[in-house]
């Protein structure tokens, strides 16, 4: 355990709570929507605001890093202990589009506090979770009497995460030497719920493709030619039908190569969570659970690779009938990947599998989008144990473990820097990421501050 006094941390946070929330509200007023070109200037303003605030916090280095798209912010605060480990915090300062007529009860870019919650676009995703580190490091210093953090602390806050991070990996590669770290903390995730503090230990990767099939040179009469020439709509239907077997397993040869299987310990930890499948199904707006046989719902969405049909089409889609053999058809597929899988291998396997399914007389084109690698932190990694201890001190209860079924750019940092990725987030499902009335629970936000205040001492001890 680090030597940061818990009571001193809480006292400092309580004293500076009001100013902290006022500053966060000021940042939330900047509509840094990276997906909308009309807000390019606002995204830059957001980066400039954060850079200035980090300097005010005490970071001796705070810079705006340019990309071909939106700017990122880099900050650095070296420890006065030359042997201290280096920790990099990742987050993002861009936000999703939002407008009052989307269903917001208040202006999405005029934050309000109501019933212990702050409402505003970016309150949870991700400005609130980035910003708690500013008060956290100051509380760490005040409580320990240090003039510098117990670790060499770095921040990288990107400006394009909500647009798919198209320039992030190149940015990380360009600045790899300055970003070098012994551990990466990602504060762009959440907890199980308001009363169950959890630490995420991994995210799945993602590979996506579109398969286009071409038959006749144009739509042709099904009476004159049907049954005598190949139909691309039939071919795409058979392709989709062949994607899974009766047990819900993906049939692509080589798809499961290298997959890290769940251990008994990991399955037991998942089972500790207060998961109610009926409630989950209501959230999913679905009638029944489904998926790979032999795995629970949480295991399927967190720890197993999947293949999903995201879209399928071909032929006539209008009212009534049009008796044709269509000239083309397409299907859009996505593959969620787990530790041990590599997107390049998956692309090779899918291409080979698809080509084997396509009948003679059908031409095809397969296009893959840029992929995201999976990342997973071993449960016994000392850095993960440090995060868990810091969070346990803040919340005063046992910390459980989750994973994320989605994907993000954290794996790029893992690849480029060769450092373990840890997740520290305090957002909860009710915060409404990407939805109207996004909010953050203020009590949990301040628990995030408290966790961050303890974290640097815990990591300094764990990573030596």
C-alpha angles and dihedrals in degrees: 000000000000122000096244107128109234096211092050090052092052092047092052092048093049091050093051099035097104095049091045092054092046090054092048090051090052091054092047090056089068106089096218096176105164094188094063117068091208087067097052090108091050092053088054091047089052091053091048091048092051094046091053092046092051090053088050089050090057107266105144090205122047118155139170111232115205124221131177084265129024123352125255128210124232123190133176134191112179120209119239086232104085091199094054117120120252120241126189121203117207127198140128136246100199120094141202121269114272137177133174092243090058086080102279116149091210136022105291091219097045102071120213132189115225130162094350094311134104113220121203142104108283095018090124103007098078124307095071092051093046093047097053087072091066094061091035095061092045090051089049091054095044094049095047099036090235123146093207133029121275087243133042094262124207132174129200113185113179128205103212107053092113088054095053099272092264094173101031101097092048089050091051091048092047092053099031094127094054092043094050110136143163091227139008123219115203114200099185102094140069152230131261095256144319094287101033113069111201141174119223114226102188151359130217123244125235137223121177134187143173119216116200120193125197127196125157118018088248139001108294137195112277092209095054097040109013115121091019104069130042116267115217092205090056090046093053091048091052090047091055093044090054094053096087135029126225091275094055095254120141109251098205105122111244094016094122096043110135096002111162104234121219116260123224088250093054093048090050091051091051089051091056091067117098094245119168112189095199091056091045091052091052089053089049090049086229136130103217142014118247141171145092112003118245097034134093122239093259091047090051095052098038109031110020128076117240143193119212135184105229097178140354132186148152140141131015116353102170133100119295123003136311111185102216143130101232120232094225147011136184144196130198116212134186128194122202109207133204135204112304095033124104122204093223091057091047091051091052092048094048093048092051092045095048093048089053091053097050114094125227113277094037117104118204145191124199118197122187123199123219108289136222123223121228120244131202132178115212112242092235096051109126092226091056090049089052092053090048093050093048092050092045091054091051097046098034094222142083114293117223128200133245139166131216121244092204131072138242144166094272090099090061089062090047090052099042098040100032089225130131116259119225126187124222114176135145101189119119132208093258091062090088103225110204089004136102116280095024108186145168126224105240095211090054092044089056090047085057089054090050092048091051090050090057096038101075094056091044092051092044089058096040099048101047 
